[in-house]
Amino acid sequence: MNWLRKIPGSRRAATGLEWTIWRKLPLFLTVGTALPLAALAVLHWQVDASTAAGQRWLQMADYMVVGVVLFHWTAVVTVGIGCVIVMVMKGPAYAADSYAVSHSEQPRRTGPDDKA
């Protein structure tokens, strides 16, 4: 059984913004990861870690940067999934898309013994 059998005569929709975003996702991922890490490196370089307050400040900054980076990665993956969904939906129609419903024109009759 071939699940990806194209329906003859089906057309693809014109590409749109999804391909532009899809191609830029690696750049977004790299820049969105590098900027917070670079800011954290500068912060580690500037803050005096010999005091307890400095250590606490650096540890809090570490946690915040990890949270920002993970949130950014999640956002990039979510946008990527959205791009893939739009690409698939704009593609040609496949045979699995066009199955007729058996009772679409005349629903079956229910008798007194049938459960609703």
N, C-alpha and C positions, 0 to 999 in steps of 0.2 A: 504494500500500500504506500503510495507516494503522497505524503502530506503536503508537499510544496509543489503541486501541479497547478500551473497558471491557467486561468480561465482564458480561452481564446477571445481576443478582441478587447481585453481589459487594458486600461491605460494607466500610466503613472501620472500622479499629480506633479505639478512644477515644484522644484525644490525651493526652499525658502530660507529663513533665518536659521533653521536647525543645523544645516551643514556648516554655516559660518561659525556658529557657536561650538559645534562638535570639533572643528579643526583648531579652535582656540582654547579648548579645555586643558591641554597639557601646559600651555602658557599660564593660564589662570591658576592651575594647581601649583606650578613652580613659583610664581610670583607671590601667591597667597601664602605659601609656606615659607619662602625665603625672607619676606619682610618682617614678620613677627620674630623669626629666629635671629635676624640681624639686629632688631631692636633689643632683643634679650641679651645678645652678645655685648652690645654697647652698654646696656644697663649693668651687666656683670663687670664690665671694665670700669665704669664710673662709680659704682656704689662701694663703700668701704665695708667689707665683709668681716672685719675683725670685731665688730660689736654685735651684740645680740639683736639689736634693732635692724642692723644692716642685713644680717643673715635671714631674719624673718621677712624683711622686705624682698630679698632675692628669692626666697622660697615661694612667697606669694606670687611674685612675677613669673616664676617658672610654671606654677600651676595655671595661671591665667593664660600664658602663651600656649601651653599644651591644650587647654580648652579651646582657645581661638583656632589653633591649627586643626584640631579634630572637627570642630564645627565647620571650618572651611572645607575640609576634605569631604564631609558629609554633604555639604551644599553642592560641591562640584560633582559628586557621584549622582546626586538627585537630578541635577540639570542634565547630566549625561544620560541617565535613564529616560528622562523626558525627551531628549533628542532622538534616542533610539526608537521610542514609541511613535514619535511623529514620523520618522523615516519609514518605519514598517507600515504605518497607516496610509502614507502617501504612495506606497509601492503598488504593484499590480495586484489584482484580486486573485485569490487562490481558490482551489476547489472546495476547501473546507469552509469557505465563506458562504457558499451558495446552496446549502442543503435545504430542500423544501421541507416544510413542516407537514406531517402526514394529515393532520386534521385541521388545516388552516381554512379550507372552504366549508367543510361540513363537520362540525364537532360530533363526536359519537354521542349516541343517545344514552341516557342513564335510566336504569330501571329501578323498581322499588327495592331491589336487593343491593344495589350499589351504594357504597358509602360516599358521602360528599367530601 
